[in-house]
Amino acid sequence: TLTLPATSAVGAVVRVAGMNAGLWKIAQAASQYIKFGDQATTPGVGGSLASTLTYDAVELVCIETDLGWVVAGSVGQLTIV
């Protein structure tokens, strides 16, 4: 599990890719969110984005200082909570 950075400037990038048997999950802090096409994670600590298969990958770009992220690219079927 990775947690989005507490401080981030617009344009900051986070990339995550899976390998071997492990899956990944991106957790959020209070008020943070991730937009993925027409969907969005639940704002705050209850929301997350996760891989479903070993080699899933995602690139996130910050769109709102410290809070908002958008999926700029992905591989695989990601789980949005």
N, CA, C and O atoms as a CHARMM CRD file, in Angstrom:
* protein
*
  324
    1    1 THR  N      0.84500  -1.19200   0.00000 PROA 1      0.00000
    2    1 THR  CA     0.00000   0.00000   0.00000 PROA 1      0.00000
    3    1 THR  C      0.87700   1.23700   0.00000 PROA 1      0.00000
    4    1 THR  O      1.78700   1.37000   0.81800 PROA 1      0.00000
    5    2 LEU  N      0.59300   2.14000  -0.92700 PROA 2      0.00000
    6    2 LEU  CA     1.27500   3.43000  -0.99400 PROA 2      0.00000
    7    2 LEU  C      0.24800   4.49700  -0.64900 PROA 2      0.00000
    8    2 LEU  O     -0.92700   4.35000  -0.98600 PROA 2      0.00000
    9    3 THR  N      0.65800   5.54200   0.00000 PROA 3      0.00000
   10    3 THR  CA    -0.24100   6.65200   0.31500 PROA 3      0.00000
   11    3 THR  C      0.16400   7.85700  -0.51000 PROA 3      0.00000
   12    3 THR  O      1.35100   8.15900  -0.63500 PROA 3      0.00000
   13    4 LEU  N     -0.82000   8.54900  -1.07500 PROA 4      0.00000
   14    4 LEU  CA    -0.50800   9.75500  -1.83800 PROA 4      0.00000
   15    4 LEU  C      0.26900  10.73700  -0.96800 PROA 4      0.00000
   16    4 LEU  O      0.05400  10.79100   0.24300 PROA 4      0.00000
   17    5 PRO  N      1.16600  11.51100  -1.56800 PROA 5      0.00000
   18    5 PRO  CA     1.93400  12.47200  -0.78100 PROA 5      0.00000
   19    5 PRO  C      1.02200  13.49800  -0.09800 PROA 5      0.00000
   20    5 PRO  O      0.02400  13.93100  -0.67400 PROA 5      0.00000
   21    6 ALA  N      1.36800  13.87400   1.11600 PROA 6      0.00000
   22    6 ALA  CA     0.57400  14.86700   1.86000 PROA 6      0.00000
   23    6 ALA  C      0.67100  16.24300   1.21500 PROA 6      0.00000
   24    6 ALA  O     -0.28000  17.02300   1.26900 PROA 6      0.00000
   25    7 THR  N      1.80200  16.54300   0.61300 PROA 7      0.00000
   26    7 THR  CA     1.97600  17.80800  -0.09800 PROA 7      0.00000
   27    7 THR  C      2.37400  17.50900  -1.54000 PROA 7      0.00000
   28    7 THR  O      3.27600  16.71300  -1.79900 PROA 7      0.00000
   29    8 SER  N      1.69000  18.15900  -2.46300 PROA 8      0.00000
   30    8 SER  CA     1.98200  17.94900  -3.87700 PROA 8      0.00000
   31    8 SER  C      1.58600  19.18400  -4.66900 PROA 8      0.00000
   32    8 SER  O      0.54800  19.79600  -4.42000 PROA 8      0.00000
   33    9 ALA  N      2.42500  19.53500  -5.61800 PROA 9      0.00000
   34    9 ALA  CA     2.14600  20.66900  -6.49700 PROA 9      0.00000
   35    9 ALA  C      1.40300  20.18100  -7.73100 PROA 9      0.00000
   36    9 ALA  O      1.54400  19.02600  -8.13400 PROA 9      0.00000
   37   10 VAL  N      0.61700  21.06000  -8.32500 PROA 10     0.00000
   38   10 VAL  CA    -0.06200  20.72700  -9.57000 PROA 10     0.00000
   39   10 VAL  C      1.00200  20.31700 -10.59200 PROA 10     0.00000
   40   10 VAL  O      2.00400  21.00800 -10.77400 PROA 10     0.00000
   41   11 GLY  N      0.77000  19.20200 -11.24300 PROA 11     0.00000
   42   11 GLY  CA     1.71300  18.68600 -12.22900 PROA 11     0.00000
   43   11 GLY  C      2.63100  17.59900 -11.69000 PROA 11     0.00000
   44   11 GLY  O      3.31400  16.93300 -12.46700 PROA 11     0.00000
   45   12 ALA  N      2.66100  17.40600 -10.37400 PROA 12     0.00000
   46   12 ALA  CA     3.46900  16.33600  -9.78900 PROA 12     0.00000
   47   12 ALA  C      2.96300  14.99500 -10.31000 PROA 12     0.00000
   48   12 ALA  O      1.77400  14.83800 -10.58700 PROA 12     0.00000
   49   13 VAL  N      3.87100  14.03000 -10.44000 PROA 13     0.00000
   50   13 VAL  CA     3.52900  12.73000 -11.00800 PROA 13     0.00000
   51   13 VAL  C      3.87500  11.61700 -10.02800 PROA 13     0.00000
   52   13 VAL  O      4.91900  11.64100  -9.37600 PROA 13     0.00000
   53   14 VAL  N      2.96600  10.63200  -9.93800 PROA 14     0.00000
   54   14 VAL  CA     3.21200   9.40800  -9.17000 PROA 14     0.00000
   55   14 VAL  C      2.97100   8.24700 -10.12500 PROA 14     0.00000
   56   14 VAL  O      1.93200   8.18600 -10.78300 PROA 14     0.00000
   57   15 ARG  N      3.92600   7.32700 -10.20300 PROA 15     0.00000
   58   15 ARG  CA     3.77700   6.14000 -11.04900 PROA 15     0.00000
   59   15 ARG  C      3.92000   4.89400 -10.19000 PROA 15     0.00000
   60   15 ARG  O      4.78700   4.82100  -9.32000 PROA 15     0.00000
   61   16 VAL  N      3.05500   3.91200 -10.44600 PROA 16     0.00000
   62   16 VAL  CA     3.11000   2.65300  -9.71400 PROA 16     0.00000
   63   16 VAL  C      2.94900   1.51500 -10.72100 PROA 16     0.00000
   64   16 VAL  O      2.08300   1.56600 -11.59500 PROA 16     0.00000
   65   17 ALA  N      3.78800   0.49000 -10.59200 PROA 17     0.00000
   66   17 ALA  CA     3.68400  -0.68600 -11.45600 PROA 17     0.00000
   67   17 ALA  C      3.89700  -1.93500 -10.62500 PROA 17     0.00000
   68   17 ALA  O      4.71000  -1.94600  -9.70000 PROA 17     0.00000
   69   18 GLY  N      3.16700  -2.98100 -10.95500 PROA 18     0.00000
   70   18 GLY  CA     3.28400  -4.23300 -10.22300 PROA 18     0.00000
   71   18 GLY  C      4.31400  -5.16400 -10.82600 PROA 18     0.00000
   72   18 GLY  O      4.67900  -5.04500 -11.99600 PROA 18     0.00000
   73   19 MET  N      4.77700  -6.09800 -10.00000 PROA 19     0.00000
   74   19 MET  CA     5.73400  -7.10600 -10.44500 PROA 19     0.00000
   75   19 MET  C      5.60700  -8.32900  -9.55100 PROA 19     0.00000
   76   19 MET  O      5.30500  -8.20700  -8.36400 PROA 19     0.00000
   77   20 ASN  N      5.83200  -9.48400 -10.11000 PROA 20     0.00000
   78   20 ASN  CA     5.75600 -10.75000  -9.38500 PROA 20     0.00000
   79   20 ASN  C      4.35200 -10.97600  -8.84100 PROA 20     0.00000
   80   20 ASN  O      3.38300 -10.59200  -9.49500 PROA 20     0.00000
   81   21 ALA  N      4.21100 -11.57400  -7.68700 PROA 21     0.00000
   82   21 ALA  CA     2.89200 -11.96100  -7.18000 PROA 21     0.00000
   83   21 ALA  C      2.17300 -10.85400  -6.42500 PROA 21     0.00000
   84   21 ALA  O      0.98000 -10.98300  -6.14700 PROA 21     0.00000
   85   22 GLY  N      2.86700  -9.76100  -6.08400 PROA 22     0.00000
   86   22 GLY  CA     2.25400  -8.72000  -5.26200 PROA 22     0.00000
   87   22 GLY  C      1.35400  -7.79100  -6.04400 PROA 22     0.00000
   88   22 GLY  O      1.63000  -7.47700  -7.20200 PROA 22     0.00000
   89   23 LEU  N      0.29000  -7.35600  -5.42300 PROA 23     0.00000
   90   23 LEU  CA    -0.57700  -6.33200  -5.98400 PROA 23     0.00000
   91   23 LEU  C     -0.31700  -5.03200  -5.23700 PROA 23     0.00000
   92   23 LEU  O      0.34800  -5.03600  -4.20100 PROA 23     0.00000
   93   24 TRP  N     -0.83000  -3.92800  -5.74900 PROA 24     0.00000
   94   24 TRP  CA    -0.61900  -2.64700  -5.07900 PROA 24     0.00000
   95   24 TRP  C     -1.94400  -1.94100  -4.85000 PROA 24     0.00000
   96   24 TRP  O     -2.95900  -2.24700  -5.47500 PROA 24     0.00000
   97   25 LYS  N     -1.89700  -0.98400  -3.93000 PROA 25     0.00000
   98   25 LYS  CA    -3.05500  -0.15600  -3.59400 PROA 25     0.00000
   99   25 LYS  C     -2.53600   1.24600  -3.29300 PROA 25     0.00000
  100   25 LYS  O     -1.51600   1.40800  -2.62300 PROA 25     0.00000
  101   26 ILE  N     -3.24500   2.25500  -3.79100 PROA 26     0.00000
  102   26 ILE  CA    -2.90200   3.64500  -3.49200 PROA 26     0.00000
  103   26 ILE  C     -3.95100   4.17600  -2.52600 PROA 26     0.00000
  104   26 ILE  O     -5.12700   4.29700  -2.87100 PROA 26     0.00000
  105   27 ALA  N     -3.51100   4.49000  -1.31600 PROA 27     0.00000
  106   27 ALA  CA    -4.40000   5.02400  -0.28000 PROA 27     0.00000
  107   27 ALA  C     -4.36200   6.54900  -0.31500 PROA 27     0.00000
  108   27 ALA  O     -3.44700   7.14800  -0.88000 PROA 27     0.00000
  109   28 GLN  N     -5.35500   7.15700   0.28800 PROA 28     0.00000
  110   28 GLN  CA    -5.49400   8.61300   0.31600 PROA 28     0.00000
  111   28 GLN  C     -5.55400   9.11900   1.75000 PROA 28     0.00000
  112   28 GLN  O     -5.98000   8.40500   2.65800 PROA 28     0.00000
  113   29 ALA  N     -5.12500  10.35100   1.93500 PROA 29     0.00000
  114   29 ALA  CA    -5.26700  11.02700   3.22100 PROA 29     0.00000
  115   29 ALA  C     -6.58700  11.80900   3.20800 PROA 29     0.00000
  116   29 ALA  O     -7.31600  11.79900   2.21600 PROA 29     0.00000
  117   30 ALA  N     -6.87800  12.47700   4.31100 PROA 30     0.00000
  118   30 ALA  CA    -8.11500  13.25400   4.43400 PROA 30     0.00000
  119   30 ALA  C     -8.27400  14.22400   3.26500 PROA 30     0.00000
  120   30 ALA  O     -7.33100  14.93700   2.92000 PROA 30     0.00000
  121   31 SER  N     -9.44600  14.25500   2.66200 PROA 31     0.00000
  122   31 SER  CA    -9.84400  15.15200   1.57700 PROA 31     0.00000
  123   31 SER  C     -9.20100  14.85400   0.21800 PROA 31     0.00000
  124   31 SER  O     -9.54900  15.51000  -0.76400 PROA 31     0.00000
  125   32 GLN  N     -8.29200  13.90600   0.12600 PROA 32     0.00000
  126   32 GLN  CA    -7.68300  13.59100  -1.16500 PROA 32     0.00000
  127   32 GLN  C     -8.62700  12.73600  -2.00400 PROA 32     0.00000
  128   32 GLN  O     -9.49000  12.03500  -1.47600 PROA 32     0.00000
  129   33 TYR  N     -8.44200  12.81000  -3.34500 PROA 33     0.00000
  130   33 TYR  CA    -9.27300  12.03400  -4.26600 PROA 33     0.00000
  131   33 TYR  C     -8.48900  11.75500  -5.54400 PROA 33     0.00000
  132   33 TYR  O     -7.49200  12.41300  -5.84200 PROA 33     0.00000
  133   34 ILE  N     -8.96800  10.75700  -6.29400 PROA 34     0.00000
  134   34 ILE  CA    -8.38900  10.40500  -7.58200 PROA 34     0.00000
  135   34 ILE  C     -9.52200  10.32300  -8.59600 PROA 34     0.00000
  136   34 ILE  O    -10.52200   9.64600  -8.35600 PROA 34     0.00000
  137   35 LYS  N     -9.37400  11.00500  -9.72300 PROA 35     0.00000
  138   35 LYS  CA   -10.33000  10.93700 -10.82200 PROA 35     0.00000
  139   35 LYS  C     -9.80600   9.94900 -11.85400 PROA 35     0.00000
  140   35 LYS  O     -8.62500   9.97600 -12.19800 PROA 35     0.00000
  141   36 PHE  N    -10.68400   9.07500 -12.35100 PROA 36     0.00000
  142   36 PHE  CA   -10.31400   8.09000 -13.35800 PROA 36     0.00000
  143   36 PHE  C    -11.42300   8.09400 -14.40600 PROA 36     0.00000
  144   36 PHE  O    -12.45200   7.44400 -14.22300 PROA 36     0.00000
  145   37 GLY  N    -11.22100   8.81800 -15.49600 PROA 37     0.00000
  146   37 GLY  CA   -12.27500   8.97100 -16.50000 PROA 37     0.00000
  147   37 GLY  C    -13.47500   9.65300 -15.87000 PROA 37     0.00000
  148   37 GLY  O    -13.33900  10.72700 -15.28300 PROA 37     0.00000
  149   38 ASP  N    -14.65400   9.04400 -15.98300 PROA 38     0.00000
  150   38 ASP  CA   -15.85900   9.63300 -15.39200 PROA 38     0.00000
  151   38 ASP  C    -16.11800   9.12900 -13.97400 PROA 38     0.00000
  152   38 ASP  O    -17.18600   9.37700 -13.41400 PROA 38     0.00000
  153   39 GLN  N    -15.15400   8.42800 -13.39400 PROA 39     0.00000
  154   39 GLN  CA   -15.29900   7.91200 -12.03100 PROA 39     0.00000
  155   39 GLN  C    -14.33700   8.63200 -11.09300 PROA 39     0.00000
  156   39 GLN  O    -13.38500   9.27600 -11.53500 PROA 39     0.00000
  157   40 ALA  N    -14.59500   8.51700  -9.80600 PROA 40     0.00000
  158   40 ALA  CA   -13.72000   9.11800  -8.79600 PROA 40     0.00000
  159   40 ALA  C    -13.71000   8.22900  -7.56300 PROA 40     0.00000
  160   40 ALA  O    -14.69300   7.55400  -7.25900 PROA 40     0.00000
  161   41 THR  N    -12.59300   8.23900  -6.86400 PROA 41     0.00000
  162   41 THR  CA   -12.52200   7.51800  -5.60000 PROA 41     0.00000
  163   41 THR  C    -13.34000   8.26600  -4.55700 PROA 41     0.00000
  164   41 THR  O    -13.63600   9.45000  -4.72200 PROA 41     0.00000
  165   42 THR  N    -13.70000   7.58200  -3.49700 PROA 42     0.00000
  166   42 THR  CA   -14.36000   8.22000  -2.36700 PROA 42     0.00000
  167   42 THR  C    -13.35700   9.19000  -1.74500 PROA 42     0.00000
  168   42 THR  O    -12.24000   8.78200  -1.42800 PROA 42     0.00000
  169   43 PRO  N    -13.72000  10.45700  -1.56100 PROA 43     0.00000
  170   43 PRO  CA   -12.76100  11.41000  -0.98100 PROA 43     0.00000
  171   43 PRO  C    -12.32200  10.99500   0.42100 PROA 43     0.00000
  172   43 PRO  O    -13.11700  10.49000   1.21300 PROA 43     0.00000
  173   44 GLY  N    -11.04000  11.22000   0.71100 PROA 44     0.00000
  174   44 GLY  CA   -10.51000  10.94700   2.04800 PROA 44     0.00000
  175   44 GLY  C     -9.99400   9.54500   2.23200 PROA 44     0.00000
  176   44 GLY  O     -9.76500   8.81700   1.26700 PROA 44     0.00000
  177   45 VAL  N     -9.81200   9.17000   3.49900 PROA 45     0.00000
  178   45 VAL  CA    -9.16500   7.89700   3.83400 PROA 45     0.00000
  179   45 VAL  C     -9.96100   6.66500   3.41300 PROA 45     0.00000
  180   45 VAL  O     -9.40600   5.56700   3.37800 PROA 45     0.00000
  181   46 GLY  N    -11.22600   6.81500   3.09800 PROA 46     0.00000
  182   46 GLY  CA   -12.03100   5.67700   2.66400 PROA 46     0.00000
  183   46 GLY  C    -11.84400   5.31900   1.20100 PROA 46     0.00000
  184   46 GLY  O    -12.26900   4.24800   0.76600 PROA 46     0.00000
  185   47 GLY  N    -11.21000   6.20200   0.43300 PROA 47     0.00000
  186   47 GLY  CA   -11.03400   5.96700  -0.99300 PROA 47     0.00000
  187   47 GLY  C     -9.68600   5.36100  -1.32200 PROA 47     0.00000
  188   47 GLY  O     -8.71800   5.52300  -0.57900 PROA 47     0.00000
  189   48 SER  N     -9.63500   4.65200  -2.46000 PROA 48     0.00000
  190   48 SER  CA    -8.37300   4.05800  -2.89200 PROA 48     0.00000
  191   48 SER  C     -8.46400   3.63800  -4.35600 PROA 48     0.00000
  192   48 SER  O     -9.54300   3.57300  -4.94300 PROA 48     0.00000
  193   49 LEU  N     -7.30000   3.35800  -4.91800 PROA 49     0.00000
  194   49 LEU  CA    -7.17500   2.81900  -6.26200 PROA 49     0.00000
  195   49 LEU  C     -6.26200   1.61100  -6.13900 PROA 49     0.00000
  196   49 LEU  O     -5.21500   1.70200  -5.49800 PROA 49     0.00000
  197   50 ALA  N     -6.63100   0.47200  -6.74000 PROA 50     0.00000
  198   50 ALA  CA    -5.85000  -0.74200  -6.54000 PROA 50     0.00000
  199   50 ALA  C     -5.74600  -1.56700  -7.81700 PROA 50     0.00000
  200   50 ALA  O     -6.61700  -1.51800  -8.68400 PROA 50     0.00000
  201   51 SER  N     -4.65900  -2.32400  -7.90700 PROA 51     0.00000
  202   51 SER  CA    -4.46700  -3.24200  -9.02400 PROA 51     0.00000
  203   51 SER  C     -5.31900  -4.48900  -8.80500 PROA 51     0.00000
  204   51 SER  O     -5.70700  -4.80600  -7.68100 PROA 51     0.00000
  205   52 THR  N     -5.60100  -5.19000  -9.90200 PROA 52     0.00000
  206   52 THR  CA    -6.30600  -6.46200  -9.81600 PROA 52     0.00000
  207   52 THR  C     -5.44200  -7.60700 -10.33900 PROA 52     0.00000
  208   52 THR  O     -5.68600  -8.77000 -10.01700 PROA 52     0.00000
  209   53 LEU  N     -4.43900  -7.28000 -11.14300 PROA 53     0.00000
  210   53 LEU  CA    -3.53200  -8.27900 -11.69800 PROA 53     0.00000
  211   53 LEU  C     -2.08400  -7.86000 -11.44900 PROA 53     0.00000
  212   53 LEU  O     -1.80600  -6.68500 -11.20800 PROA 53     0.00000
  213   54 THR  N     -1.18800  -8.79900 -11.50700 PROA 54     0.00000
  214   54 THR  CA     0.21300  -8.59300 -11.15200 PROA 54     0.00000
  215   54 THR  C      0.87300  -7.41000 -11.83900 PROA 54     0.00000
  216   54 THR  O      1.53300  -6.61300 -11.17100 PROA 54     0.00000
  217   55 TYR  N      0.71800  -7.26700 -13.15200 PROA 55     0.00000
  218   55 TYR  CA     1.46400  -6.24300 -13.87600 PROA 55     0.00000
  219   55 TYR  C      0.65700  -4.98600 -14.18100 PROA 55     0.00000
  220   55 TYR  O      1.01300  -4.24300 -15.09500 PROA 55     0.00000
  221   56 ASP  N     -0.40600  -4.73200 -13.44900 PROA 56     0.00000
  222   56 ASP  CA    -1.15100  -3.48800 -13.60600 PROA 56     0.00000
  223   56 ASP  C     -0.23900  -2.31400 -13.27600 PROA 56     0.00000
  224   56 ASP  O      0.68300  -2.43200 -12.46900 PROA 56     0.00000
  225   57 ALA  N     -0.51500  -1.17600 -13.91600 PROA 57     0.00000
  226   57 ALA  CA     0.29300   0.02400 -13.69000 PROA 57     0.00000
  227   57 ALA  C     -0.59000   1.25800 -13.80800 PROA 57     0.00000
  228   57 ALA  O     -1.63700   1.22500 -14.45400 PROA 57     0.00000
  229   58 VAL  N     -0.15600   2.34900 -13.17500 PROA 58     0.00000
  230   58 VAL  CA    -0.91100   3.59200 -13.25000 PROA 58     0.00000
  231   58 VAL  C      0.03900   4.78700 -13.14100 PROA 58     0.00000
  232   58 VAL  O      1.06400   4.72500 -12.46400 PROA 58     0.00000
  233   59 GLU  N     -0.32400   5.86400 -13.81900 PROA 59     0.00000
  234   59 GLU  CA     0.38400   7.13500 -13.68000 PROA 59     0.00000
  235   59 GLU  C     -0.64300   8.17700 -13.24400 PROA 59     0.00000
  236   59 GLU  O     -1.65700   8.37000 -13.91500 PROA 59     0.00000
  237   60 LEU  N     -0.38500   8.84100 -12.13100 PROA 60     0.00000
  238   60 LEU  CA    -1.26900   9.87800 -11.60200 PROA 60     0.00000
  239   60 LEU  C     -0.59000  11.23200 -11.72600 PROA 60     0.00000
  240   60 LEU  O      0.62200  11.34600 -11.54200 PROA 60     0.00000
  241   61 VAL  N     -1.38000  12.26400 -12.04100 PROA 61     0.00000
  242   61 VAL  CA    -0.88200  13.63300 -12.10900 PROA 61     0.00000
  243   61 VAL  C     -1.72100  14.48000 -11.16200 PROA 61     0.00000
  244   61 VAL  O     -2.94900  14.40500 -11.16900 PROA 61     0.00000
  245   62 CYS  N     -1.04900  15.28200 -10.35100 PROA 62     0.00000
  246   62 CYS  CA    -1.75500  16.15600  -9.40900 PROA 62     0.00000
  247   62 CYS  C     -2.46700  17.27100 -10.15900 PROA 62     0.00000
  248   62 CYS  O     -1.85900  17.96000 -10.97700 PROA 62     0.00000
  249   63 ILE  N     -3.76600  17.45100  -9.88000 PROA 63     0.00000
  250   63 ILE  CA    -4.55500  18.49300 -10.53500 PROA 63     0.00000
  251   63 ILE  C     -5.06600  19.54800  -9.55500 PROA 63     0.00000
  252   63 ILE  O     -5.59600  20.57900  -9.97000 PROA 63     0.00000
  253   64 GLU  N     -4.90600  19.29000  -8.25400 PROA 64     0.00000
  254   64 GLU  CA    -5.30100  20.25800  -7.21800 PROA 64     0.00000
  255   64 GLU  C     -4.28300  20.14000  -6.08700 PROA 64     0.00000
  256   64 GLU  O     -4.13200  19.07200  -5.49400 PROA 64     0.00000
  257   65 THR  N     -3.60000  21.21100  -5.79300 PROA 65     0.00000
  258   65 THR  CA    -2.52000  21.20100  -4.80800 PROA 65     0.00000
  259   65 THR  C     -2.90100  20.41900  -3.56000 PROA 65     0.00000
  260   65 THR  O     -3.90800  20.71200  -2.91600 PROA 65     0.00000
  261   66 ASP  N     -2.08500  19.42000  -3.22400 PROA 66     0.00000
  262   66 ASP  CA    -2.20500  18.57800  -2.03100 PROA 66     0.00000
  263   66 ASP  C     -3.42700  17.65000  -1.99900 PROA 66     0.00000
  264   66 ASP  O     -3.50300  16.78700  -1.12400 PROA 66     0.00000
  265   67 LEU  N     -4.37300  17.79600  -2.91600 PROA 67     0.00000
  266   67 LEU  CA    -5.63500  17.05400  -2.79400 PROA 67     0.00000
  267   67 LEU  C     -6.00400  16.17300  -3.97600 PROA 67     0.00000
  268   67 LEU  O     -6.29000  14.99000  -3.79400 PROA 67     0.00000
  269   68 GLY  N     -6.00300  16.71800  -5.17000 PROA 68     0.00000
  270   68 GLY  CA    -6.59200  16.03200  -6.30700 PROA 68     0.00000
  271   68 GLY  C     -5.60500  15.44800  -7.28500 PROA 68     0.00000
  272   68 GLY  O     -4.58200  16.05400  -7.60200 PROA 68     0.00000
  273   69 TRP  N     -5.93000  14.24100  -7.76500 PROA 69     0.00000
  274   69 TRP  CA    -5.09700  13.52500  -8.72800 PROA 69     0.00000
  275   69 TRP  C     -5.97300  12.98800  -9.84400 PROA 69     0.00000
  276   69 TRP  O     -7.14700  12.69100  -9.62600 PROA 69     0.00000
  277   70 VAL  N     -5.41000  12.86100 -11.04300 PROA 70     0.00000
  278   70 VAL  CA    -6.11900  12.26400 -12.17600 PROA 70     0.00000
  279   70 VAL  C     -5.24400  11.15600 -12.76200 PROA 70     0.00000
  280   70 VAL  O     -4.01800  11.26900 -12.80000 PROA 70     0.00000
  281   71 VAL  N     -5.89200  10.09300 -13.21500 PROA 71     0.00000
  282   71 VAL  CA    -5.17100   9.00600 -13.87500 PROA 71     0.00000
  283   71 VAL  C     -4.85000   9.47200 -15.29400 PROA 71     0.00000
  284   71 VAL  O     -5.74900   9.69000 -16.10600 PROA 71     0.00000
  285   72 ALA  N     -3.56200   9.61900 -15.57900 PROA 72     0.00000
  286   72 ALA  CA    -3.11600  10.04500 -16.89900 PROA 72     0.00000
  287   72 ALA  C     -2.87300   8.84600 -17.81200 PROA 72     0.00000
  288   72 ALA  O     -2.88900   8.97500 -19.03600 PROA 72     0.00000
  289   73 GLY  N     -2.64900   7.69000 -17.21400 PROA 73     0.00000
  290   73 GLY  CA    -2.44500   6.46800 -17.98300 PROA 73     0.00000
  291   73 GLY  C     -2.54500   5.26200 -17.08300 PROA 73     0.00000
  292   73 GLY  O     -2.20800   5.32900 -15.90100 PROA 73     0.00000
  293   74 SER  N     -3.01100   4.15400 -17.64300 PROA 74     0.00000
  294   74 SER  CA    -3.11300   2.94300 -16.82500 PROA 74     0.00000
  295   74 SER  C     -3.04000   1.70800 -17.71100 PROA 74     0.00000
  296   74 SER  O     -3.33200   1.75400 -18.90600 PROA 74     0.00000
  297   75 VAL  N     -2.64500   0.60900 -17.09200 PROA 75     0.00000
  298   75 VAL  CA    -2.63000  -0.69700 -17.72600 PROA 75     0.00000
  299   75 VAL  C     -3.38200  -1.63100 -16.78600 PROA 75     0.00000
  300   75 VAL  O     -3.05900  -1.69500 -15.60000 PROA 75     0.00000
  301   76 GLY  N     -4.37000  -2.35100 -17.28800 PROA 76     0.00000
  302   76 GLY  CA    -5.10100  -3.28900 -16.47200 PROA 76     0.00000
  303   76 GLY  C     -6.43900  -2.73700 -16.00700 PROA 76     0.00000
  304   76 GLY  O     -6.79700  -1.59600 -16.29800 PROA 76     0.00000
  305   77 GLN  N     -7.16700  -3.57000 -15.28100 PROA 77     0.00000
  306   77 GLN  CA    -8.46000  -3.20700 -14.71000 PROA 77     0.00000
  307   77 GLN  C     -8.24300  -2.80500 -13.26800 PROA 77     0.00000
  308   77 GLN  O     -7.98800  -3.66300 -12.42200 PROA 77     0.00000
  309   78 LEU  N     -8.33600  -1.53500 -12.97000 PROA 78     0.00000
  310   78 LEU  CA    -8.07800  -1.04900 -11.61400 PROA 78     0.00000
  311   78 LEU  C     -9.38200  -1.01300 -10.81400 PROA 78     0.00000
  312   78 LEU  O    -10.46300  -0.80800 -11.36700 PROA 78     0.00000
  313   79 THR  N     -9.25700  -1.21400  -9.51400 PROA 79     0.00000
  314   79 THR  CA   -10.40300  -1.15700  -8.61100 PROA 79     0.00000
  315   79 THR  C    -10.45900   0.23600  -7.99800 PROA 79     0.00000
  316   79 THR  O     -9.47800   0.72600  -7.43800 PROA 79     0.00000
  317   80 ILE  N    -11.62500   0.86200  -8.11500 PROA 80     0.00000
  318   80 ILE  CA   -11.83000   2.21300  -7.60000 PROA 80     0.00000
  319   80 ILE  C    -12.77700   2.12900  -6.41300 PROA 80     0.00000
  320   80 ILE  O    -13.89400   1.62600  -6.53500 PROA 80     0.00000
  321   81 VAL  N    -12.32800   2.62500  -5.26500 PROA 81     0.00000
  322   81 VAL  CA   -13.17000   2.62100  -4.05800 PROA 81     0.00000
  323   81 VAL  C    -13.39400   4.05700  -3.63500 PROA 81     0.00000
  324   81 VAL  O    -14.07500   4.30900  -2.64100 PROA 81     0.00000
